[in-house]
Amino acid sequence: MNIKLLKFIVIFFGILIVFGLLILMVGIYHKFNNLKKINNSNTVTLKLAKGSKLEDFYISNDNIIIKYKLNDIHIINIYDLLSGKKIKKIEILK
């Protein structure tokens, strides 16, 4: 085999290894930066309607269930505990 061709192949693979390592380092850097941006707070803030009276709340699986009374209507709200988004609202009329 030609020595010049062998040298070219070795240099080419060396450049590919360096290029791949650079891409890997940039990817890891971006992953760590994105981890810092994620809100790791353990606080979830929920707003109830004005004039409502909280009756009960409990946590089931990854959901928080809040029961409250607004005028004569009993309302049950189910929220996702991790994101704080409302999953379902149930109104019980009496």
N, C-alpha and C positions, 0 to 999 in steps of 0.2 A: 504494500500500500504506500502511496506517496506521502512523504513526511509533511509536506506543505498542507495537504488535505487534512491530515491528522491534527496538525497545529491549529488549523482553522476550526475544526470541530471542537477541540478542547477550549479554545477561546470563546467560541459561540456558546457552548454550554455554561462556561463561567459567567458570561454576561447574562444568560437566562437565569442562573441561580441568584445573582446579585439583584436582578430586576424582580424576581419572585419574592425575595426577602424584603425588598423595599415595599412592595405591594402588601405583603403580610403585615409589616410594621404599621403602615398607614391604616390598614383595616382594624388592627388592634387598638390603635390610637382613637379612631372614630368610635369604636365600641365603648371604650372607657369614658369618652366625652358624653355619649348618649346616656350612660348610666347615671352620670351626675345630674342630667337634666330631668330625669324621671322623679316625680314627687314621691319621696319615700316617707312622707309624713303619715303618722298613725291617726290623724284627726280627720273625721268626716263631719262636715257641717251640713245640716238639713234645716230647711225653713218650713215651719208649719203656718197654716193660714191664720190671719189675724182673728182673734176672738175664739180660737179653738182651744179645747181643753184636752190635754194629753191623758189618756186612760192607761195605756200599757205599751211596752216595747220589749222585744226579745230578739235574740240572734239565733238563726237556724241555718246551718251550713254556712254559706258565704253570703247570706242575706240578713238584713235587719228588717224586722216587721214592726211597724209603728201603728198603734190604734189610737185614734183621737175622735172627739165629738165636736162637730160644728153645727150649731143650732140644734135641730132634732135629727141630724143625720150622723150615723156612726161611719167613720171612714177608716179603712185599713190601707196603708201604703207599704209596699215592699220595695226596698232599695238594695242594690248591689253594694256589699260592704267594701269591696276593694275600690270601685270607681265612684261610688256615691250617686249613681244614676238610678232614677226611678224605673222599676221593672213593671209594676202593676199597681193600679188603684182600684180598690173595691169599696163601693158605697152600700151601706145597709140602711134601708129605709124602715122606720117604725111607725 
